[in-house]
Amino acid sequence: MAPGPVLETLETERLVLRRRSADEAAVYRRLWTERDPRVPPHRQIDPDGRPTVEDIAAQIRAEREASEPGILAVERKGTADVIGYCGLTFPGNGSPGEPELAYELLRTAHGCGYATEAGRAVVTWVSEAGYPRLWARVRDWNTASRRVLEKLGFRETGREPDAVYGDSLLTVRESERCPVVHPYRSG
């Protein structure tokens, strides 16, 4: 299935998920500075200070040109402060065109259930958009993200060993609108 319509805005009880804006790039760069040191180098700020706020702003502007669902800003209702992102990427873990859930929140927003709430909104959208599966990759050591994925109904399907940065777990969630076929059951 090819990428579907662009994700514009999703609302939950406490959150608004909307397309990211380049003027929020400093928030997303802060996420880079807060990452666990076990995260691989390509997901950390390099010795030259990259990505810069401008690098991230340029990436967001490019995303806004794309015609596929993408990453959304997560902001708290009533305060309009951006606390992270949640949305979809299409890295090709499953079948071509199947999305992967991606989310990351500022440390000040951890432990409040926001990642699960935002993730649930995206999972619901994916199901309604007709995608048969949603993937998520998480490091074995990232127990908080693993718990979020468990709450969202993901199950582990594989493991990519990595002795340096920790094994990556590949998880999947079947969409509710697409019936799961059980090979040993009929009807």
Secondary structure, DSSP 8 states (H G I E B T S, - for coil): ----S---EEE-SSEEEEE--GGGHHHHHHHHHHS-TTS-GGGS--TT--S-HHHHHHHHHHHHH-SS--EEEEEETTT--EEEEEEEE---SSSTT--EEEEEE-GGGTTSSHHHHHHHHHHHHHHHHT-SEEEEEEETT-HHHHHHHHHTT-EEEEEE--TTT--EEEEEEE-TTS----TT---
